[in-house]
Amino acid sequence: MKKIILYIVLVFSLIANAYFIVGQTYEKDMTHPTLTMYDKLNSLLEKNFVLRNNDGKKLIVYFGRPGCGDCNKFDQILGEMIDKYKISDRLYYVNVERIHENKSEWLQFKKKYNIKGTPTLAIYNHRKLLTKLDFEEHGGFSLKELEMWISRNLVSE
C-alpha cells in the first residue's frame, strides 16, 4: 500500500513539474523580443502585404516571426538600426508565423515572393522583388552587411 501511495505521489510530482515548466515556457514566449517590432515598425498581416504588393507600389518589408530564433536575435539588432537611421516610417514588419505553420502554404509564399526564409528584408516595386537581404540564403549576415544594406536601400533615398 505504501508503494502505491509513493508511486502516486511521484507521478503527481512529475506531472506538476512538467506543467510548471510548460507554463514558464509559454510565459517566456508571451514576452518574446519579437513583440518589440510592433513598437518599432508599422506591421502588415501577410494578406495585407499581398494586397499592398499587388497595388504595385514600392513596399519595403521585414519578414520575421516570433518562433524563429534567428529573428529574435535579429530583431534586437534591427531595432537599434531603426533608431539609429530613423527608418521606422519606411519599413513594414510582416509576421509570417501563421503562414509558416502550414508547410505547403509557406513554400508557396516563399516561392512567390522570392525569399528563402526568415529573417529577410526585402524591397518590392511593381510586384517584383528589387533587392533583399535574406538570412537563410546567405547563411546569415554580419552587422556590417546589414548596415550597408540599410544605408544603400533605406537611408540614401
Buried (B, 14 or more C-beta within 10 A) or exposed (E): EEEEEEEEEEEEEEEEEEEEEEEEEEEEEEEBBBEEBEEBBEBBEBEEBBEBBEEEEEBBBBBBBBBBEBBBBBBEEBBEBBEEBEBBEBBBBBBBBEBBEEEEBBEEBBEEBBBEBBBBBBBBBEEEEEEBBBBBBEEEBEEEEBBEBBEEBBBEE
